């Protein structure tokens, strides 16, 4: 298996203890301060400091007199071995490195700071907490501890593939296939990069590209998926960004897969897609994308720069541009914000 020259620094004793404390709390059962101190072989004061360090990361810890400490619900923590174990051998053979972090500013930025992977190979990063995660157009991506998946995958094409600009749409198709692998059905795609379920946002995609029209091209694919979003965060998003949220737990209930399994399924589908996209571009994915298009033939409003356009969505062109019928004229949009609009009866 290829390896990167940059290795992760070993964990300090404090970091290892913090991870061990988090694993105990993630069970969702109460532990007294005395029990935790014995398990971690440190003082009660040491436990208090570790608790505060976790709270500073945004981990919500319940403290109940005479019962102890716990997380509000059990959380399946991200686990590197579990993720790798869920990947097919063919996918693992293409991996140069995988980083599973407790906290990071941005998984995309983490990978951007590494040496590039070899063409046809990938690097993976996922984290429990992102404190500077981004969505499209510079927006922050809100993902409280244990509530979702934040992952990034770095890939290098030996040469820029055909219709390179449509890669984000092919990524959307791959993510939906990854969800379907684990029985998560009914997810659609909203141009250019939103995952939707029943008209609400389940996740998003952010791709950063570098490359020339004739030469190597590098991409970092960032994916965020809501798994079990707290009600308070749903309210925040509804008020701040007028976005209604869905999550995987809402879809699957007691059949909700672990985050590690879902990351493995998505990464496997991404690699299948990237190998095909390398040679054929968006063409093999266009029909699938059209079938998943949540705006198909719907009245839409497109905000592009300072201009607002009203029309009817007509899918995408071969290069991934949005097609909108405006009074019988088919207009193309390379970028912009598109939303459903009400039609007066």
Protein Blocks (a to p, Z undefined) as FASTA:
>chain_A
ZZdfbdcddddfklmmmmmmmmmmmnopacdfklmmmmnopafklmmmmmmmmmmnopac
dddehkbpcdfbdcddddfklmmmmpcfklmmmpmbdcddfbdfblklmmmmpccddehi
acddddfbdckbcceehiacdddehiaccdddddddfbacehkllmmmmmmmmmmmmmmm
nopghiacddfkbcceehiafbdcddddeddfbdcddddddddddfbdcfklmmmmmmmn
opacddfklmnmmmlccfklmmmmmmmmmmmmmmmmmmnommlmmmmmmmmmmkgoiacd
ddehjbccddddebjafkopacddeehiacddfbdcdddddddZZ
